[in-house]
Amino acid sequence: MNWSDLTVNKLGDYQVCLQSFYLEIKKIAIFKFQEKAVLYLLLLKHSFTINRKGDDFMLMAYNELQQIFLPYEYSREALQRYRRQMKFYCPQCQQPVQLKIGQYNIPHFAHIANSSCERLFAEGESKLHLQGKVQLFEWLKKLGHTVKLEPYLQKLAQRPDMLLIKERQQIAIEFQCSTISHEKWQLRTSGYEKNSIQPLWLFQTPQKQSTQGIQKISISPIMQKIINVTAQGLAYLVTYDANTSRFIYWTNLLHVQGHTFIGKVQELTVNKQYFPFYEPKPITKEEFQLYWQLYKKHCKQFVYQRLLLRKNGVQDSFLRSNYELRFTLTAMPDYVGVPVKNAEAIPMFSIEWQTIFLYFCRRLQLEPHELDGRTIRSFLIEQNVEVTNQAVQAIKNYGMVLAESYEENRFSDICEQMYAHLFAIATIY
């Protein structure tokens, strides 16, 4: 495809490949500063979503006989015939809606311009989102579940992507492809919960994420809010990839720092997936060795960056503590910078707060496991860390790990101890 062949009028014809094309042009615009590339970059940037402001997209409507009509179930030729022969109406406002049959977009309904229906909403729905909703809806139906597509819940003034009715329980399923603010997520979630509806958020698998093996995973703050925990304390997250029709399991998540986790990633095709979802099982000690290696590698990277960017010298609590403890920054002891339960409550990386904590203990001439809750709270306040029960417990957990090492003189086996302290991870099958 030649750039000169792309005109503003033709942009709509290429919406399937817009995103990848946009990224390629962006590279050229940045590195070669080509005026023509910048122009097309701006044009493409405003053409990303199928749904422009003021439009709305519905995957279902009622026909003249008050029967639910799902356009994705028919060929485009049949839809063109039905569009001439039938009239369609919005299930919410009963106003006429248009059946749109583009060459590239998923067939859908849209309100006539200037409609005042409450179903209209500003956020765009990408083709991937519409495609994913259809896949998930058909998957649940094939499993024999009672499920509704895009039902309008008048009492809540909300429209989940799907509503699953299981015995006396209602589950609102939201397939989320675009970014969503914490406020909007909280508003929708609390709306369901206040009306005895269980919300189930299923995020589109990030494109950059590999689908197999033990690896580092970046999980956004909003996705961290939907992490599940089994009765055995194993954290996991299920996402869905509408591009490949696969469920991606991020199992037995170990928090490292900020958005970074380590986990075992596995995939399951839609025809092998049941509902409710599978839960993870423990891994072996051999598999945990990979966790340990990744975690310790992150520790080394953290120390390197700290040395590279240091500005305060001895005023830096981490660097000062290392100096006082006679630690070698390039070869830190294995028992410093270890993952412990509840550590996510402390917004500092483990190698940092544990080093500072050990120096704090030396100043008090106490062993880490000897500190009481009051003293631990003083340490947290000194480090400007919010004092919570979870943060206090994280410090106690670290003290217990060290105490076991002291008693058994097992610092050389710290990895095995951490495996026992944390959680085990295994296949979901």
CORVENCOR-V651846 format. One line per field, one symbol per residue. psi: psi as a letter, one per 20 degrees, with the letter a starting at -180 (. if undefined). A space follows every 50 residues. Layout:
psi=???
This chain:
psi=pqgiiorhhihhikhhjgghhghghggghghilphhghghghghhjjgqh orpirqppiqrqahjkqppohiiqrhghhhghhhhrqqqphgijqqqpop nrhhqpprqqqqqjqjqihpqhpqorhhggggggghghghghijqoqqpl qonhhikqnrhqopoodjqpoopooohrqpqhggghggghgghikkpopo poqppphipqjqrprqpopqhhhhijpqprhjjpprpprpoihjlqpppn qmpopfpdiprpropqqpqhiiprprqqqqrqrrhghhhhggggghhhgh hggghghhjphiciiohghgggghikqohimqqhjplqpqqjhiiolqqg hghhghghhghhhilqqhiiprhghhhgggghjkpporhggghgghgghh ghghgggilkhikhghghghhdqqpaqi.
